[in-house]
Amino acid sequence: MKVLIDTNVALNILLNQPNFYAGSKKVFDLAETGVFTAFISASAITDIYYIASKSLGKKAARENIKQHLLQVFKPAAVTDSHIYQALDLDWDDFEDSVQFVVGEGLSVDYIVTRNTKDYSSGSISAVTPEEFLRTITISP
């Protein structure tokens, strides 16, 4: 099984966000053990660095991304073709349309995100970490 991890789920883990950490961390842990293959788009990594550096500082954000996030989530390229395809989708949230198109290119089974409604027009199942954990029959 292949999964694309959205920016917000990675931030739940890196920033240890209390209301969302447990489910997101469980997804991370299962990916780490090889239960499924997890990808994260290259464009999400730049957003994650920017946001995490505001809370953790630049050095800590960089190290957390290198030593944790990218050890488990495989970076997925964002190409010019992805950008054009995302623009053609004309979704309200351009960042989500880029994530969706990258996921399509990878033939992922799920996009794990905190904002499932933003992916409702897409053909890939968008689920929260907790919903995803239920689909693989492991409770959050």
N, C-alpha and C positions, 0 to 999 in steps of 0.2 A: 504494500500500500504506500502511496505517495501523498504527502500533505504539504501545503504551503502555509507557512506561519505568517500571520499579519503583524505589522509593526506594533500594534497595541499589546499583543500577547507577549512579544519579546520584551517590551518595556515593563509589563507586569512582573517579569522575572528579574530583569536587571535592576529595577528600582524597588524591588521587594514591596510592591503595592499591596497593602494588607487585604483589601476586599477582593482582590483577583489573583493573588499570588499562588494559592494552593493548587487550583486547577491548572493554571498555566505551567507551574513547576512540574506537576505530574506528567503533562504532555512532554515537557522537556526531558524528564527522566526516562520516559518510555522510548523516546526517540534516541536517547543516548544508549539505551540497551539494545537498539536495533529492532524493536517491535514494528516500526515503520520507518520510512525515509522522510525526513523533514527538510524542506527547502525554505529559504528566505530570499527575497529579491534583493539585488544589489542596491536598488534605490531605497528600499526599506532600511538597509544598514546605514546609509548616510543620514536618514531621518532619525534613526535610533541613536546614532552618535551625537547628533545635534541636541536632542532632547535630554539624553542621559548626561551629557557633559554639563548641562545647566544644574543638575542635581548632584552629580558625583565629582565634577571637575573633569577636565579634558584627559588627563593621564589615566584616571580610574575608568572613565568611560571607554577609552581605547583598549585598556588591558582587559576589561570585562568582555568586550566584544571579541577580542582575539582569543582569550584564554577560556571563555565559556561558550558564548553564543556560536561562534564559528567552529567550535570543536564538535558541535552537535547538529546545527542547522547548516546545510550546504548552501553556499551563495549561488543564486541563479542570476544569470546575466539579464540585463534589460537592454534590448537592442533598439535601433531606430524603428524597426518594423513594429515592435511592441508599442512604442510611443504613438505611431500613426494609427495602429489598431485601437488603442485606448482612446485616442481623440475621436475616432469614428463612433465609438460606443455612445458618446455624449451623455455619460452619467454625471450626476451632480458632483460626485467626489472623484476628481481625476486620479488621485493617488490610488484609490480603490480600483479604478478601471485598469490602471497599470498592473496592479497586483493580480487582478483577474486574468488579464491577457498573458502574463508570465505563467500563471497557473495552468492556463489552457495549453500553452506551449510545452509544459512539462507533463501534461496529461495527469494532473493531480486528481485524487479522489475527493479531497476536501480542502477548503480554505478554513483554517482555524483562526477565528477573529472574535473581537468583542462587539463588533458592529455588523451583525449578520444582515440587517435590513439594507445596508448599502450594497450588498451583493445579490439582492433578490431578483434582479433582472438577468443574472448570469445562469449558466447551465451547470456550474460546479456547486456542489452543496457547501454552503457556508454555515459553519457551526461554531458555537462557543467551545472553549476548552472542556467544559463540563459535559456538553452534548457529545463532543467527540469521544470523550472517555467512555460514555455510555455505549456508543456505537461499537467500541472494541471490547465491550463487556468487562470493563474495569471501572469500578466506582471511583468517583473523584475524592 
